[in-house]
């Protein structure tokens, strides 16, 4: 890192590598420290290298850029910036620091960023944004994926998590892992969504080097890695970004838009220095750690003032996202940018050159809400709302949508996915199998939060690992095997991913049989087609399928086979579907079946 930055570019908001200038950078005989505090009266540095005594920093350009070279300072030493401003003397962590102490302490730590050599060239060379490739994401909270009985907090290190995470992801045939936020944060219960160290991998699980090793290992195992990134807001803690130089430098001035309902500060993207900070952070994770993409949280908070459409579009923030994404795509052409956006704002996944926000994917929260609402209803209620399953295809091709069952759906009294479903224990599982079949057959890439694959009934708790003991119970064990088989199909069957965002890849066979709650979806690719029938009623149904041309229906997967603890005997005998005559498809209560067309 050469430590060179054009000041004018910084003020213009076009810098994507500000972390190479600001922060703590190791030289041959010491460390150079830099920070940006234009509203400060004085800035000093304290640390292990000077006995925590204040050494005043200088302004070489007299423009709020403070700098000091500390001879003898070394990697691993702790430090803080002491800023004298309108709010008095305040000790701060380094906004651009590459490491931090474990909470509740907050000193930054001098870290090298050149001490690990990646071995993932083959992966990086072949990496794509997966538009026409399988993309089935396992959303994971590293601190509770596995809990460590030998650690007082229950945490394993990044390095220790590599083997079990690789094994688990492969077991369930996911293509990618999405890690919940890893930028340093003070409160465990925020899950990383209220950050203080945007360039510091959380010390809960180890060091920057260990995180690089984890990503590298996943890549070598053929698994992509996406990082949850929080660009809209930051933690209120006094030692972080809030009132950093004694003024609202990173946040809005005191007003009705300065703080969110989550008790966080909203970033002010009308300041170009803040734009440089955030886009440099995004670039940092993609560059230094080889992450394959960023899932950006709470984009609705950036698009609209306070996330409220009635308050209007925040033009400066929208411009920031558009410019950041375009810049990231230029620097990382094969990396994915994913928006968690609950709004109907047009052009989220359209190119910046066409006025869009330049995301690659947008979470389809409408699909998620409608689908889960449908599954909560009794069978006789479902006949009144077929649009809960069909409406998504009315707008689907407006954007590149992703189908998420995320952590947000299994916490805070919402119940888990299986527990939301109406019916008895056995009926819940029968419907759960069909629900996930529907998710995989519906166009769009998929994301599933940890614990959903074993049908957990307990809501997620960041202090406890998923209830893996449930695999000792036949119904849960059978479901987990079914889910793994379904994900294998999603990864290997071209019709289920190749034309996700091409209207020619999808066809409703049956979409509005209100009397029977029966649906049929045909998926097509250049290599062939599949057709899947769903019965979301509590009674067996017979659907008469009449194709446009003769073909055989080769059974691929049935949600009710006995090996999944269903009631249907496994049968792989093909059915002949004659044009003009058709064939009867027998579906058990809450059952679904996928066929390959031959």
Phi, psi and omega in degrees: 000116191278349176070022179250133178212137177281117183299320180297321177297323179297315180290336179274349177082024184251004182275133177245002181229038182300336181292342177281347178254305180282165179099208181242121185235125186282130175247183183301318187236021179170200183225136174259130181249136178219144174212161181247115182213071187295337181267359184283152173273328180199147177228134177231167177236140174231151180183181180296334183284345180228024178064025179062030174263144184289125171244121185290137178269155185254160175246089182302326182253002180052044182224027180087004177264106184261142186212147173203131173266126181248105179292134179090347175295146189225164175303139177092349181279148181268152179203162175218154169265135176253118186245126176259119182214202181297337180259020177087206181269123180226132175270130183235149165287165182280119179304331182253015182293144183269000178198155178217159173294159174289137178306147009272005176284163187216013178296145172279162183232134177291121181232143171278147173246008182239024186255016176223135178253119179286153178233036186245031183303318182299317179295311184296324180293327184261358186296140175224175177276001170069023179305316181246024179239164175296139175213096181235110195258135173261107178280128192223137169258111189300326184290339181238002174301313172222135178256142187259110181294343181273352181252135182300333177265353180083018186258144165263163176278164175308315183295317181292335182281345187302305184298308180296326180291316177300313180300318184290316180297320178292323180302320184259009172061032171286155176263332185220154169251134169250118181268128175299161195312135180246352173296138191307141181213150188275327189251118182306321185288354175275348178063015179099001183272003174230088192267159173234338183234089188288349178241008186245110174301135185304133181286355177306323187245009176126211190251172176301318181298319181292325177293319176301319180297320179296312179298317180299315180296319178297317178298316180295337176270004178082025184243128177281158183226122179246141180250134173285125188234139189243092185268353190270326189206164182218166186294150181282347188310135190299333185273358182267226185277341184297129180047046190302314181255023183090357176229165175286080185283314183262343184245170175291151172300163182307114182194186182279006177239007185282328182235146179270172178288350178272002182075040178232165176267137176275131176296143178258103185270007169282347175267120184293331178297325178289322176301316179298319179302309187288317181289333174290323177297315179299314179296324180302312183293324179287323184279305190281335184245356179063028174299145184272356178175168177235130169263117187263124187280146168052049179295334177301331180288339178271320184293311183248147176303121180058022180072013185251112182302328181295338180272354175095168181283136174273093188302317181296320180291320177297316177300320179300310182300316181300313181291320179298311183297319177298318179293322178293319179296324178296320182277334183224075188299337183256005180272146182265139174240121189239130182258128166268096188228120182266005184264173175258020180303128186280140173091019182303319182253016176273152181300149177299328180294343178253013179089005179277180180270351173069026168283155176273326180219155175230130175300130177269082182287336174295314176302313181301311182295315181296316183296313180291326176296320177299316183290339178286341187276153173291162183303317183286342175280331184294332181296339182272353185219056178298336182297341177300330179259340187255337187298328183303328182281354175285333183238356193306318187277003174291332180219172170270099186269149174241142184261111185249134161245086192265182179300329181298339184268000184231030180221172170057041175078007180281346187075160178280174183301309182295325184283341176289333188288138180288146171123181178287175179306310181295320180293323177301315182290321177300318180286327179298319178297319178289325178301312181289329172298316178298318180300316182288324182282329177297138177303147177119145176289158188237153175223135181224133183278149183302141183098332178294329184288348176245011177058055178294139173264337179277134176296151182295140177228124185294350179264355184231142176284161178305157184281070182298338179299342179299338179292352172279353178257132188306318185292319179289318179297317179295320179296318181298322178291321176298315181297318178298320179293320179295317178293329176296317176298316180299334182271333189249341183266108185304327182295343183268000179213335191296321182241042180305324187244024175242118180305338179288350182268001185223142177207129173284123172275319176211124185231355186209048175273079187298334184286329189240356183057041180251138180224152177219135182230130174253131175244137186234149174219178178291342183259355181152190184216156172234154173227135185231136181244140184235136172240105180261023175256166182269016178230149175300145181227152173240121179249127180269109184263122179243104183281166179284335177216158181298138168192163175271149173251111182263115181302132180249310183205134178239130182289345186249013177302151184297332181291346174263015186069028174270197185243356186262129177291136184292129184217122181251017179287132183288152174252143177263119180254105184269133177300131180087341180245314176081190183209148177275128175256117181266119182241123177290169178307129178060021183261157176217151181217137178253136177237148169264133180275128183229000000 
